[in-house]
Amino acid sequence: MTVKKQFASFEEMLTDSEVPVLVDFYAAWCGPCQMMAPVLDEVNARLKNRIQVVKIDTEKYPDLATEHRIYALPTLVLFEKGKPVQRFEGFVSAEQLIPKLESLL
């Protein structure tokens, strides 16, 4: 299960993380984004302590979406030490996503 967290700065949260951060850029009205929720729960469970999953609502944080060039929803971006490493656009199943993430960790 993903956990809601408050952070002072998105960049600070990314650079301060000891593990890579998978950011799910989504919107509440987006159907495929809602389908990603159980996938991200599985990612979180299977890669626990190796990755942090963070959800960013692009409606609430449009500047972050613009800054990271989010043009399709959902978009997942894997950050390591504050830098984007890999991007996944659209719905991705757990069976597809977890092996790709494991190869990057």
C-alpha positions, 0 to 999 in steps of 0.5 A, spaced: 500 500 500 502 506 498 502 511 503 501 519 503 507 523 505 508 530 506 514 533 503 517 540 503 520 539 496 519 534 491 527 535 489 529 534 496 525 528 497 528 525 491 535 526 493 534 524 500 531 518 499 536 512 500 533 508 495 530 509 488 523 513 488 518 510 483 513 516 482 506 515 479 504 521 476 496 521 475 490 524 476 483 522 479 479 522 473 484 518 469 481 511 468 488 507 467 491 511 473 486 508 477 488 501 474 495 502 476 493 502 484 493 495 485 500 494 480 503 499 485 501 496 491 504 489 488 511 493 486 511 496 493 510 489 496 515 485 492 520 490 492 519 493 499 526 496 502 529 496 495 524 502 492 520 507 494 513 509 491 510 516 491 504 518 487 503 525 485 496 528 483 498 532 476 492 536 478 494 538 485 501 539 482 501 542 475 508 545 476 511 538 477 508 535 471 510 541 467 517 540 469 518 533 468 514 533 461 508 529 463 504 529 457 500 522 458 497 519 464 499 515 468 506 516 467 511 512 472 518 515 472 524 512 476 529 517 480 535 515 483 539 520 487 534 525 484 535 524 477 530 520 472 533 513 470 527 510 466 520 512 464 514 508 463 507 511 460 500 508 460 498 502 464 503 497 465 502 490 468 505 488 475 508 482 470 511 487 466 513 493 470 517 489 476 522 485 472 524 492 468 524 495 475 529 489 478 533 490 472 534 497 474 535 496 481 
